């Protein structure tokens, strides 16, 4: 009787172990199959390559979900190329250290702060400006917001009109932008020969973006004449050649899939002032002409006595009573120089130059002045 009871109990224990083992094995196989399906579904293929919101090798979909990032197919949104770039030591350090930069969701980016954090102390303002100019052009085609951008007094050779973004550490002129999206963006850099290529990758935008330059205007330089006894009669020496200025508006247009305009936005009005032309003219010839006209005394326009290097006193008034700027203050940042010069006229006709008042000059002229 006891042997029968022991056998029955042993049989029941075996059955229990068998049932639990079978259930555990089935659960394990089910979880394995489910994980395999999730991995396959989370890695779509684009142009033969697996692409997701995370860069390859940075984590799986579970890690992306835990970090709050959305996974998405990444596409190329914009590209820009800066031609004829000389690879300087600072620029070479930047490119060797960073082949790409990831812009995190709901974040901001400062180029100066990035340089400080990454210890890019060897980069000059000019090298920083090359990088910021390339970044600025590609970012205009994205949904990212430009927070801070500056330009210089003259357009550098590496920048196209309307797309310059200057950085100056001493003046605290930074290049900043912000990403308010829940998706990240990738900006990559690549040197191809003597050209620096920028590529912006991110989620596919629902609309198309176009950047256009409008209302382009050329600003003529003024002619500033300085009268000096050190220039012979009939001669004119050019002190500063002068350059034309330019003004242009940059517009951003958003189009839908059918090409209809959804939004037009003025991005910036870029202005590069002219460099005024400065000439040294014979004082003797000027005085003779005033005597011949009978206007030597009481005239509102008088010559400036120059030593050939600088004007001692260049304040003046034209015959119409219009005050003209001091020649020593002809800065490239003056925005109204060309407009004032075009409107000033004398009683006998339109003036094409600015003439200045006489003053004493005791310095010896520069013999190297051409």
C-alpha positions in Angstrom: 0.0 0.0 0.0 2.8 2.4 0.9 4.7 1.6 -2.3 1.7 2.4 -4.3 1.3 5.8 -2.6 5.0 6.6 -3.1 4.8 5.8 -6.8 1.7 7.9 -7.3 3.3 10.9 -5.5 6.5 10.5 -7.6 4.4 10.4 -10.8 2.6 13.6 -9.9 5.9 15.4 -9.2 7.2 14.3 -12.7 4.1 15.6 -14.4 4.3 18.9 -12.6 7.9 19.4 -13.6 7.1 18.5 -17.2 4.2 20.9 -17.4 6.3 23.9 -15.9 9.2 23.1 -18.2 7.0 23.0 -21.3 5.4 26.3 -20.4 8.7 28.0 -19.8 10.1 26.8 -23.1 7.1 27.9 -25.0 7.3 31.4 -23.4 11.0 31.7 -24.3 10.4 30.7 -28.0 7.5 33.2 -28.2 9.6 36.1 -26.9 12.5 35.2 -29.3 10.2 35.3 -32.3 8.6 38.6 -31.2 12.0 40.3 -30.8 13.1 39.1 -34.2 10.0 40.8 -35.8 10.6 44.1 -33.9 14.2 44.3 -35.1 13.2 43.7 -38.7 10.4 46.3 -38.6 12.5 49.0 -37.0 15.2 49.1 -39.7 13.8 50.3 -43.0 16.1 50.4 -46.0 16.8 53.5 -48.1 18.9 53.2 -51.2 20.1 49.8 -50.0 21.3 51.0 -46.6 19.6 50.6 -43.2 18.7 54.1 -41.9 17.0 55.1 -38.7 16.8 58.1 -36.4 19.9 56.9 -34.6 23.3 56.7 -36.4 24.4 53.1 -37.1 26.0 51.4 -34.2 24.7 54.0 -31.6 21.9 51.8 -30.1 18.7 49.9 -30.9 15.1 51.2 -31.1 14.5 50.5 -27.4 17.4 52.9 -26.5 16.0 55.5 -28.8 12.6 55.3 -27.2 14.0 55.6 -23.7 16.0 58.7 -24.7 12.9 60.4 -26.1 14.1 60.5 -29.7 11.8 59.7 -32.6 13.0 57.2 -35.2 12.5 58.3 -38.8 13.9 57.8 -42.2 16.7 60.4 -42.7 17.1 62.2 -46.1 19.4 64.9 -47.4 17.7 68.2 -47.0 20.4 70.6 -48.3 24.0 70.8 -49.5 26.4 73.7 -49.9 30.0 74.0 -51.1 32.6 76.7 -50.3 35.1 76.8 -53.2 38.8 77.6 -53.2 39.4 76.9 -49.5 42.9 76.8 -48.2 43.2 74.2 -45.5 44.7 76.2 -42.6 45.9 74.5 -39.4 42.8 75.6 -37.4 40.5 74.4 -40.1 42.4 71.1 -40.5 42.1 70.5 -36.7 38.3 71.1 -36.9 37.8 68.7 -39.9 40.0 66.0 -38.4 38.1 66.2 -35.1 34.6 66.4 -36.4 33.2 64.8 -39.5 29.7 65.5 -38.4 27.7 67.3 -35.7 24.4 66.1 -34.4 21.8 68.7 -33.4 19.7 67.2 -30.6 15.9 67.6 -30.5 14.7 70.8 -28.7 18.1 72.2 -28.4 20.3 75.2 -29.4 23.7 75.5 -30.9 26.4 78.2 -30.5 29.5 78.0 -32.7 31.6 80.0 -30.3 30.5 77.9 -27.3 31.1 74.7 -29.3 34.7 75.9 -30.0 35.2 76.6 -26.4 33.8 73.2 -25.2 35.8 71.3 -27.8 39.0 73.3 -27.1 39.3 74.6 -30.6 41.5 77.5 -29.5 43.7 77.5 -32.6 40.8 78.4 -34.9 40.9 82.1 -36.0 37.8 84.2 -36.6 38.3 83.8 -40.4 38.4 80.0 -40.0 35.3 80.1 -37.8 33.6 82.3 -40.3 34.2 79.8 -43.1 32.4 77.1 -41.0 29.5 79.3 -40.0 29.0 80.5 -43.6 28.6 76.9 -44.8 26.3 76.1 -41.9 24.2 79.1 -42.5 23.5 78.3 -46.2 22.3 74.7 -45.5 20.3 75.6 -42.5 18.2 78.1 -44.5 16.6 75.1 -46.2 15.6 73.4 -43.0 13.0 74.1 -40.2 15.8 75.2 -37.9 15.7 78.8 -36.6 18.6 81.1 -37.1 19.0 82.9 -33.8 22.1 85.0 -34.4 24.1 85.8 -37.5 26.4 88.7 -38.5 28.2 90.0 -41.6 31.4 91.9 -42.2 32.0 95.3 -43.9 33.0 93.6 -47.1 32.0 90.3 -48.7 34.8 87.7 -48.3 36.1 85.7 -51.2 34.8 82.4 -49.8 31.2 83.6 -49.3 28.4 84.1 -51.8 26.3 87.3 -51.6 23.5 86.8 -49.1 25.0 83.8 -47.4 27.9 85.2 -45.3 27.9 84.5 -41.6 30.8 86.1 -39.8 32.1 85.1 -36.4 34.3 87.5 -34.2 35.4 86.4 -30.7 36.4 89.8 -29.5 33.2 91.5 -30.6 31.1 88.5 -29.4 29.6 88.0 -32.8 28.4 84.4 -32.7 26.5 82.1 -35.0 23.6 80.5 -33.2 20.6 78.4 -34.3 17.9 76.4 -32.5 16.1 73.1 -33.2 12.5 73.1 -31.8 11.6 69.8 -33.5 11.4 66.4 -31.7 13.8 65.0 -34.3 17.5 65.3 -34.5 19.5 66.6 -37.5 23.0 65.7 -38.7 25.4 68.2 -40.3 28.4 66.6 -42.0 31.6 68.2 -43.3 33.9 66.9 -46.0 36.9 68.4 -47.7 36.9 67.6 -51.5 40.1 68.9 -53.1 40.1 72.7 -52.3 36.3 72.7 -51.6 34.5 72.3 -48.3 31.2 70.5 -48.6 28.4 70.7 -46.0 25.4 68.3 -46.0 22.3 68.6 -43.8 20.3 65.4 -43.1 17.1 65.2 -41.2 13.4 64.2 -41.5 11.6 64.7 -44.8 10.0 68.2 -44.8 6.4 68.4 -45.9 7.0 71.4 -48.1 9.7 72.7 -50.4 11.9 75.7 -49.6 13.4 78.2 -52.0 15.9 80.9 -51.2 16.1 83.9 -53.6 18.0 87.2 -53.7 15.8 90.2 -54.5 16.1 94.0 -54.9 19.9 93.9 -55.6 21.4 97.4 -55.8 24.8 98.7 -56.5 26.0 101.8 -54.5 28.5 104.0 -56.2 31.4 105.4 -54.1 31.8 109.1 -53.6 34.9 111.1 -54.8 36.7 113.0 -52.0 39.2 115.6 -53.3 41.9 116.9 -51.0 43.9 120.0 -52.2 47.5 120.0 -51.4 50.5 122.2 -52.4 52.6 119.1 -52.9 50.8 118.0 -56.0 51.9 119.8 -59.2 49.4 121.7 -61.4 47.4 119.4 -63.7 48.2 116.3 -61.7 46.0 114.1 -59.5 47.2 111.5 -57.2 44.9 108.7 -56.0 45.1 108.0 -52.3 42.3 105.4 -52.2 40.9 103.7 -55.3 37.4 103.1 -53.9 35.0 100.3 -54.4 31.3 100.0 -55.2 28.9 99.0 -52.4 26.0 96.5 -52.7 22.7 95.9 -51.1 20.4 92.8 -51.4 17.4 91.2 -49.7 17.3 87.5 -49.0 13.9 85.9 -49.1 12.7 82.4 -48.1 9.7 81.0 -49.9 7.7 77.9 -48.7 5.9 75.9 -51.4 3.5 73.0 -51.2 3.7 69.8 -53.2 1.9 71.4 -56.1 4.1 74.5 -56.2 1.7 76.9 -54.6 3.3 79.6 -52.4 2.4 79.0 -48.7 4.7 81.6 -47.1 7.2 84.3 -48.0 9.6 85.5 -45.4 12.3 88.2 -45.5 15.4 86.6 -44.0 17.8 89.5 -44.1 18.8 92.7 -45.9 22.5 92.6 -46.4 24.4 95.8 -47.1 28.1 96.2 -47.9 29.0 100.0 -47.9 31.2 101.5 -50.7 34.8 102.5 -50.2 35.0 106.1 -51.2 37.6 107.2 -53.7 40.2 109.8 -52.3 42.2 112.0 -54.6 45.0 114.6 -54.0 44.7 117.6 -56.3 46.9 120.7 -56.8 46.1 123.5 -54.4 47.7 126.1 -56.7 45.4 125.1 -59.6 42.4 125.3 -57.3 43.2 128.8 -56.0 43.8 130.1 -59.5 40.4 128.8 -60.6 38.7 130.5 -57.6 40.4 133.8 -58.4 39.4 133.6 -62.0 35.8 133.0 -60.9 36.0 135.9 -58.5 34.8 133.8 -55.6 38.0 133.5 -53.6 36.6 135.5 -50.7 33.3 134.6 -49.1 33.0 131.2 -50.9 31.4 128.4 -48.9 33.8 125.9 -50.5 37.5 126.0 -49.7 40.4 123.6 -50.3 42.0 121.4 -47.8 45.8 121.6 -47.5 47.1 118.1 -47.3 50.6 116.7 -46.8 49.9 113.8 -49.2 49.1 111.4 -46.4 46.2 112.8 -44.4 43.9 115.8 -44.4 44.4 118.3 -41.5 40.8 119.7 -41.7 38.2 118.3 -44.0 34.9 119.7 -42.7 33.0 121.5 -45.5 29.8 122.9 -46.9 28.7 122.8 -50.5 27.4 125.8 -52.4 23.9 124.6 -51.6 24.6 124.6 -47.9 24.6 120.8 -47.6 27.1 119.6 -45.0 29.4 116.8 -46.2 31.2 114.3 -43.9 34.7 114.6 -42.6 37.2 112.8 -44.9 39.0 111.3 -42.0 35.7 109.6 -41.0 35.0 107.9 -44.3 34.3 104.5 -42.9 33.2 101.5 -44.9 30.2 101.2 -42.5 28.6 104.5 -43.6 25.4 103.5 -45.3 24.3 106.9 -46.6 27.5 108.2 -48.2 26.5 107.4 -51.8 23.0 108.8 -51.4 24.2 112.2 -50.1 26.8 112.6 -52.8 24.3 112.0 -55.6 22.0 114.8 -54.3 24.5 117.7 -53.8 24.6 120.3 -56.5 26.2 123.7 -57.0 24.6 126.8 -58.6 26.2 126.0 -61.9 25.4 122.3 -62.1 25.8 118.9 -60.4 28.9 118.3 -58.4 30.7 115.0 -58.9 33.0 115.2 -55.9 33.5 116.6 -52.4 35.9 119.4 -51.8 37.3 120.4 -48.4 38.3 123.5 -46.4 42.0 124.7 -46.2 44.1 124.2 -43.1 47.7 124.4 -42.2 50.0 121.4 -42.9 53.5 121.3 -41.5 54.4 117.7 -42.3 56.6 116.7 -45.2 54.8 114.8 -48.0 55.3 111.1 -48.4 57.8 110.6 -51.2 56.4 107.2 -51.9 52.9 108.5 -52.6 51.9 107.6 -56.2 
